[in-house]
Amino acid sequence: MQKIRIVTAAALFDGHDVSINLFRRLLQKRGAEIIHIGHNRSVSEVVTVALQEDADAILVSSYQGGHNEYFRYMVDMLKENDAADILIFGGGGGVILPSEATTLESYGVKRIYHATEGQKIGIDGIADDIINSILEYRKSIARFIPNDELIKQNNSAQSYLIAKQLSFFENCTEDCNRDSFRKIYADNDQGKSIVLGVTGTGGSGKSSLNDEIIGRFLSTSPNFKIGILAVDPSKSNTGGALLGDRIRYNQIYNENVFFRSFATRSSKSEIPESIIDSIAIMKSCGFDLIIVETSGIGQANSEVVTISDKSVYVMTAEFGAPTQLEKIDMLDKADFIVINKFEKRGSEDAYREVKINYLRNRNVQTDKSLTLDELELPVYACSSNHFNNPGLNRLFKDLAACYADKNVKFDHEFIAKMPTKHIIDYSLINNDKISYLSEIAESIAQYKIQVTRQSGIAEKAYAYKIAYENTNDSDLRNRLIAEYEIFYDELTEESKKYINNWAKVTENYSQDEIKYLVQGKEFSINSFTKSLSGSKIPKVALPKFNDWKSIIEFCYMENLPGEFPYTAGVFPFKRTTEDPKRQFAGEGSPERTNRRFHYLSKDDAAKRLSVAFDGITLYAEDPAEQPDIYGKIGESGVSICSVEDMDRLLAGFDQTDPLTSVSMTINAPAPIMVAFYFMTAYNRALKKLENEGIKLDEAARENLKVETFRKLRGTVQADMLKEDQAQNTIIFSIDFAMKLIGDLQEYLSINKIRNYYSLSISGYHIAEAGANPISQLAFTLANGFTYVEYFLNRGLKVDDFAPNLSFFFSNGMDPEYSVIGRVARRIWSVAMKNKYGADERSQRLKYHIQTSGRSLHAQEIDFNDIRTTLQGLLAFYDNCNSLHTNSYDEAVTTPTEESVRRSMAIQLILSKEFGMLKNENPIQGAYIFEELTELVEEAVLMEFRRLSRRGGVLGAMETQYQRSKIQEESMYYEYMKQSGDFPIIGVNTFLNSSDDNPYEKMQIIRTSDEEKMQRLSEVHGFKERNADKVEAALKNLIEVAISGGNIFAELLNTVQYATMGQITAVLYKIGGKYRRGM
């Protein structure tokens, strides 16, 4: 029976892939072959894949708005390509309204699944419906059979016809007359093709390697035609298959490239039974290069050699003892041998051993005067994730040489410039340092051992002290004092200080007013609040014990707010000049969001703004007329792509006011956005001086820049590690992305810009992707320490950058969320002090809380405010530094003014009205909170050890460990929710019996066509005004980047003349695009 083939993806500028990953698994379990291409996919990309794969259907999730334009554009494009038979399915939770779904289905979409469908029939019911719909529709489709005339006209541009022919042979049964077709294809072989067989162990990076090679062929020979036949294994139990190789390719969305995925199906080897016929089809189309990528193989497999002209064997250093090499058949047969992922430990040894094996097994005679490293052997040290990798360049040059007798033109001058000199170490963190997480876990363990030892000594010393103070026997008293002094002397100076100062501390906090220092500045504050009943409520409540053991345990493990290890908070008291609220906002144009900001901060002395950007901005592109882009303009966030946009966004706000703080939730293009923000402030300061008649020379302007930047307060997220693991809005190769944020931090450090946080290390989006609270905290802290190691590896001093780091967590309903801040602060401070030798400012972990977006449900939407209130209360109890409370309607739309007012009221009622929050350490001393703190801390440190065994955060990312764990936890939650074992009020229990559909009455925010056209006009105007300067600005940026200079420093100049999209296009050429994973 012909297999069902389905293309699965998340829509353009949409990183929400939890749902689509869930459904691809469910469909695969039902026997379907799933061609998964991941998040952020344009209509053109999805349709191209569907055509080349001869898919039965497309399934797309769309949670970021713009769905009406997106799905209509897909219907139109399929019709234009005579492929209306490919069914379209879609979903977006509650984001796509039932009325919109009905309209889209009338337009040609087969089915849009709404959140209510999940509630009625469950996720399994939806998966069954998709399969049954495809099977039913198939009955009406005629079988495709190629003929002589069609085959004679074959060429590489006919994607859909090529795909149909490939499917014919893939599904060929005994009655399909295979032999006669083979003769026709052989007669029509254009004689241009070289077949390159690429095989290797599973997970060795074959797809990434091929993608890099394809990119080099396309950039050096513009008319070079490439066909890829990629094979993945079928599941023996279900017959389904995950055809996931495409997701690792960036270069294949090119008119000169055709890509087809195959499942092994009934084949007993690493290549399918139809592969020889498939190669014949590709040869008849005139492809210059036909790559056959096999599924992962074992030591004895080498069948790819029999169907290819040249073969590549891809492996990593993880093959075991050198004797294992003698068992690998491909090492004796491959024309090219690649040691991939060369940044990993052990790769140098593997490289040497494989060379020795090559010489020995092939009886190669060499010049004895040359060392092993000097021999030019077809063994290559490569890292596919390393942009412009020398080993890959050498492999490409040798592959290109195979075309010496073919009529193929290459840019040999460009090829000659490609670096091929072997580089030993190009990892982000020195290989000698990759055990940093286990070292941190050990340092925390040693700290606790020291606390236990010191508290035990203090207990004995205190007992002897009490004893000698209460005896009248002088001889006994002297003996007791002697014993006391022995134990007292074993206490550290820090322990003695805690004990000796305790009485003074308790007395100080009993005063009506307390004076304290923060960063060298003295503050005073009333230490009590009087209730309506006249009770004096202490802002900080102290324990009542006086015994030394309890004092030592408290001071080392808890301590008062503002005191190491900062378990209770990093500052002695909360700010009195501003509330911790920081409401997230962004919609439509800069002007509309600016009005929302003024509404949110009305009557507040402190202007704490938090910017949400639309998907186009998050993925660093410019607004455009293309329907799938046009539909996203200003949806779910504000559209910002130039320095002029930033100025309009912040109109009426003084960026340099100490009470103004702007947080920007953006990652991939974060340094560009920070440059917009900084230069807006500078342009305003310069304009003010010029209006006063003051003219500045170049040196004075540079000085004004730095002085202005030093006044700015705010945060940018810029967390590239989290993006790879969870949220998916990463666009550059990981190495280059890290360089960009490293350059930003280096600029801040060198210029002593202290009040702007260069990183908001984010667990929020890890939680939103499905992680439980322990995984959220563990992965986030681990990412934080990875940035520390990376910045140290760049040569920065810890106290020059650590104070510029901040954190961002989600607060959900699980019990562990109640101590997330306590655990984070304690682990961070102890590690920074004891492992990194950081000062007090660097030891303080500051974090923002946003209430859980995942706990917002489209069903019984009004109940969301109840959940948000409870989550906000937990955040206040745990002494967060700032808080955003979600609006109840964010489950389906950009918040309305009414819903935002309600979410602000939640914060204000808690902070202004709720009596317990007049105290600032309410959970200290509670048994359950102490117990949870210990449980969560130990679980986090256990995760650190697991990550360390995988080579640290970066090593674990290479194997998709974090992403896999997050998805596993997400699926567990979904199944618990579906089964009802995890009760959610109004969603799977306490259901509303009313037949009314609340979605139809809901107020939904959509960006109008007028506003979108305005944005297009503004972008076009900016480009026109700077047309004579942008080329030079971008050229300067390229030169700085290529020379290894500080890219952020140059971006401050570039953004004056270039848009986000223009800058990104240039940086792609320098640093490479991010390669998606599953």
C-alpha positions, 0 to 999 in steps of 0.5 A: 500500500502506498504510504501517506506522506505529510509535510509538517512545519510551523509558520513563518516567523513562528518558533512555537513548535511544541504542537507540531512536534507533538502531532508529527509523532502521533502521525508517524505512530499511525504509519505516516512518513513525516517530512518535518522541516521545523519552525519559521517556514515561509509558504514558498519553502513549505510548498517547495518541499510538498512538491519535491516530496510529492506529499499527500498533505501539509500540516502547519501550526500558526500561533503568531498571527498572520494565519489568514494571509499565510494559508490563503497564500499556500492554497494559491501557490499550490494551485499555481503549481498544479498541486491542488491535490495536496491537502492543507491542515492547520491549527493554532490553539485559540489564536485562529478564531472559528469564523476565520477557520470557516473562511479558510476552509471555504477558500481551500484549506482542508481543515483548521483545528481549533482548541475546542476540537482538542477539548472534544476529540483529543489530540489522538482524535485529531491525528486520526481525522487527518489520516482518514481525510487523506485516505478518503481523498486519495480515492479520487486521485488518478495514479501517475504513470510516466511515459516516453515523451515526459521522460525525454523532456526531463530537466532539473527545473520540473520539481513536481514531475521529478517527484511524481516519477520518484514516487512511481518507482518508490511505490512500484509493484510487480505490475508497473513494468519496471524493466521497460522504464529502466531502459527508457531512463538509461537512454535519456541519461544526459551524461552530466552527473556524478553520484556522490554517496554519503554515509556514516554513523547515525548522528555524525552530521551527514546532513549538515556536512552535505549542506555546507558542501552544497553551499560552496558549490552554489556560491562558486558555480551559479548554474550548478544543478544539485539533486539530493536523495536522503534516506531515513529508516522506517519503523518496523512496528508501525511502518512510519518514518521521520524523514528529518534530514531536510531540517538540517539543510539551509542551502536547498531552497534554491532553484538549482537544488532538488531534494527528495526524502526516502524511507527505507521501507522494506529494504534490508540495508541503509538504502531503499530498493528504489534508489537505483531507479531514482538515480536514473531519473535524476541523471535523465534530468541533467543534475551535475551532482547527485548526492545519496545520503544514507541512513545511519550505518553500522561497521559492516555496511558499505552498500552505498559504494555500489551505487555511487561514483564517489563516496564519503564516509562521515564519522566522529571521534566517538568510535571507541578504541583504535582497534574498532577502526579495523572493523569499519568497512567504509574506511577501506572503501570510501574515497573521502573520510570525514572526522566531523564535529571536530570541536569535540574532545578526542577529535585530534586523536581520532584524526591521527588514528584514522590516518594511520588506519588509512595508510595501513589498510590501503598500503599507501607508500608515503614520503618518510620525511613528512610527518603524519600531519603533513601528508595530503590524505583524503581524511578531513577534520571538519566541523559543519557548524563552524562557518567557513571551516577549513576542513570543509573547504579542503573537502569541497576543493577535492570534490570540485576537482572531480569535475575537471573533465566535465563542462562545469565552470567554477570561480577558481579565484574565489575557491583559491581564497578559501582557508584550508589550514587545519585549526585545532581548537575553534570551540566557544569554550576551551576544552579544558574548561568543559567540566565547569558545571560539575565543578560548580555542583561540587563547589555547592556540595563542598559549601554545604559540607563546610556549613554542616561542619561549622554549624556542628563546631558552633553548636559545641562551642555554644554548649560549652559557653552556656555551661561555663557561664552557668557554673560557679565551680572555678576549676570546672569553669576554666576547663569548660572555657578551655574546651570552648576556646578549642572549638571557637578557634575552629570557627572561620572568621566569617562564622565568628562574624555572623555569631558576634554580629547577630545581636547587633543585627537583630537590634538594628532591625528592631529600630523604626528606621534602618540605614543600609548601603547599596553599591556604596550609596546610603539609603534609609527606610522605615522598617515597619508598616502599620496595619489598619488594626495598628499592628506594626508589620516588620518589612523584614522579620528575623528568626527568634533563635540565639543559639550559634548552630541556628545562627550559622545555618541561617546565615550561611544558607539563608541570611537576610535579604541583601546578604550572601548567599542572597537566598531571601533576596539580593537587596536589603529592601525593595525599592520605594521609588518604583513598583516592580511592575514591568508590563509587556506590550507591543502591537502594530506600529511604533506609534500605536505601541507608544500610546500603549506605553504611555497608557501603562505608565500613566501617573508612574514616576518610574517608566518601566517599559517592556517591548514585545516585537512582532515575528518579522522583527524577532527574525530580523527581517523587514516588513514586505508585501509578500503575503506571508510576511505582510500578514505578520506585520505588527501581529503579536508585537510591534514592528521595528526595523530602523533607528527611526522606528525606535525613536517613534516607539519611545516618543515622549520618554526620556531614555536618560532619566534614571527612572526610565528603564526599557526591557526588550525581549528579542534574541537573534538580532539583539545587538542590532536592536540595542544599537537602535536603542543606544543611537536613538538616545545619542541622536536625541542628546546630539540634537538637543546640543545642536538646538542649543547652538553647540557644535561638537567635533568627532572626539566630542561626539564619541565622548557624548555617545559613551556618556549617554550610553552610561545613563541608559537603564534596561535589558535586552534578552539576547539569550542565544543558548535558550533559543537553540534549546527552546524558543527557536528565534535564532537565525545565525550559526551558534558560533557567530550568534555568540560572537555578536553578544560577546562583542556587545558585552565587550563594548559595555565592559570596555566603556564601563556601561554599568546600568544596561543588562546585555543578557537576560538569561531566560528560562521563561521560554524554556518553560513555555516550550514545555519544560517543568520548573526544575528543568527550566531552572537547571537549563537556565542557570547552566546557560548563565554559567556557560556565558560566564565561561564564554566571556572569560574565554574571550579575555573579559574579567568576571567583575567587568561583565557579571553585573550586566547579566540578569535572568528571566523566569516563568512562574507557573502553578507547580510547587517548585515555582515557589522557590525558583528565585531562592534556589537560583540566587543561592547557587549563583552566589556561591558559585560566583564567589567560590569558583569564579572569585567574583565580587559582591555585585557579581554574586547578586542574581537579579531576575524578572518573572513573567506569569506563565503563558502556558497556563493561559487557556483559550477555554474559560478564558476568564479563569486565567486571571485567577491563575495569574494572581496566584503566580504573581503572589508567588513571585512577590513572596520570592522577592523577584526584582520585577514582574509582568502579569499576563493578560487573560486574553493573551491565549488568543490575541494581543492584549486589549486595553481592558485586559491589560488594565486588569493584569496591571490591577493584579500586580497593584492589588498584590503590592498595595493591598495584600497585607502579607506583602507588607513584609518582604521575607514572608516565606523564610522559616516556613518548613515547606519552603525550606524543604522545597529549596533543598529538593529543587537545589539538589535536582538542579545540581543533578541536572548540572552533572548530567549536562557536564557528562555530555560536554557541558551546555554546548556539548548537550546542545549538539545532541539536542539533549535539552530540546529532547528533554523539554519536548518529552516533558511537554508531551507528558504534560499534554497527555496528563492534561488530555487524560484528566489526571492533571486537572485544569479547571474549565479545560478538562474538568468543571466544564461549562455546560453552555453551548455558547461559543465564547470565541465568537464574542471575543475582542481580537486585536489585529493590525489593520491594512492601513497600519501595515501599508504605513509600515511598508511606506516608512521602511521604504522611505528610510531606505530611500533617504539613506540610499547614498550612504547604506552601501558604504555603511554595510561595507564597513560592517563587513570589513570589521566582521571579517577582520575579527573586530567588534561588530557591535561597535560598528553597528552603532554606525551602521544602524544610522543608515541601514534597516534590520533586514539589510544588516541581517542579509550582510551578516548571514554572508559573514557568519552563516545561518542557523541550522535547525534541529529536532 
